[in-house]
Amino acid sequence: MGKLRVDEWRDGVNTRLEKIAVISTKQSGEISHIKETTDEIKILIKEQNGRVRSLEQHASAMKVVVSGITIIFTGLIGWLFNTKG
């Protein structure tokens, strides 16, 4: 191999290495952006889960109250029918 061909080969290798370095830097930036976004999503999901949990507790409390009122009302109606008959 002549010196000219060796120099061309080295230039080609250097060019490819520079391209790889640029691509690697872009990917690294994209990965950090993806990580930041997923961290934000995790925080939002935790907040939503807290809200959902609170709403489910309120719904359960309402079911208990409505069930209690229904039992009392049913008992009152049953007692009224038994006292008239």
Contacts in CASP RR format, 6 or more apart in sequence:
PFRMAT RR
TARGET T0000
AUTHOR 0000-0000-0000
METHOD contacts of the structure
MODEL  1
MGKLRVDEWRDGVNTRLEKIAVISTKQSGEISHIKETTDEIKILIKEQNG
RVRSLEQHASAMKVVVSGITIIFTGLIGWLFNTKG
END
